[in-house]
Amino acid sequence: MQQTTQTKTPRLKFMVILAAATSVILVFTLTPWNIVPTLVTEDVSVIAVTDYGCVGESVLGHSVVVADCGAGVGDVVSATFYVPAMDQNGYYDRIEAKLTMVNP
């Protein structure tokens, strides 16, 4: 009588390769470096004065509160604030350009 031995597939090895491939795909798909906030300093124009400080609007369209601000409405002050990196590096603009190429 002849005995046959069956070898099991290396499940652990397969799972490690699958996890590594999934991680690489997720890193390149989600692009976390575009989500991380970036510190930006720019001149903002004051649109309102409140008890907490001046509210200004940046060139990027973000509302920024500048504490201890003595400026009036319409003045330009310097403000430091965080924005997502994708606002800085033009990521949204590139995506929008690609979408317009796809949709006639």
Secondary structure, DSSP 8 states (H G I E B T S, - for coil): ----------HHHHHHHHHHHHHHHHHHHH-GGGTSEEEEEEEEEEEEE-SS-EEEE-TTS-EEEESS----TT-EEEEEEEEEHHHHTTHHHHHHHHHHHH--
